[in-house]
């Protein structure tokens, strides 16, 4: 039996409070209905991430011997949830509730799981295009799901592409920040072409932090371009949703900028945004959302774009 919705929301609220202070802060800016739905979606994302990586609320990534079994469990529970069946796990039941309420496109849900599958298969990017494809699966598709939660029609490809852009920007920032942590877990998300260019050992990238810093700055620059595109899409949202999205963009963009500015010292400690910096980002986002320009502009064709047709709600 699926728990009452209020209990699932309470569990999801606690999950986001523990799992991401940045997203938790930004989520408070949504209207109450959208806020709860965003929490429900986050709870599923967090549960999948933790299960796939052997983490606890995003911390303590481990080398796993049973990754295929974990991915199978994620797929089975997700399928149950999307069919409206109880799963015995509040995070997966939360997905079922929000999917039914807003018509989440199931393909986007499975695109996210395919990102975890890449990790389970020990996949590593060779080219920059590979890097973007990975970022799409683990974060860009989540951006698309969040856009639908915020009321964007599932067939509005351009706005969903811009939501995807924000996810790409977030993930590029994550990869730049977490090079050392990923290396400790036997992973490297820096494209092999980039590593070869900078003469970086993929098995031990942090042996040459000065060279890794060059690539971190490159990722921060790419992230900023996608963030700029996402801001155009945010202007199409209801103002409170735009406020939350712009705040999250500023907060996470700040992490990428800090990594780039710190150079080789970026990995001496985990780069984060302080409480004061989050408050300042929220204030800037309020102004940007409340008095946003009505002008729109075409998405930059030079940006990486998911090569899939528009989605339809299930």
Buried (B, 14 or more C-beta within 10 A) or exposed (E): EBBEBEEBBBBBBEBBBBBBBBBBBBBEBBBEEBBBBBBBBBBBBBBBBBBBBBBEBEEEBEEBEEBEEBBEBBBEBBBBBBEEEEBEBBBBBBBBBBBEBBBBBBBBBBBBBBBBBBBBEEBBBBEBEBBBBBBBBBBBBBBBBBBBBBBBBBEBBBBBBBBBBBBBBBBBBBBBBBBBBBBEBEBBBBBBBBBEEBEBEBEEBBEBBEBBBBBBBBBBEBBBBBBBBBBBBBBBBEBBBBBBBBBBBBBBBBBBBBBBEBBBEBBEEEBBBEEEBBEBBBEEBBEBBEEBEEEEEEBEEEBBBBEBEEBEEB
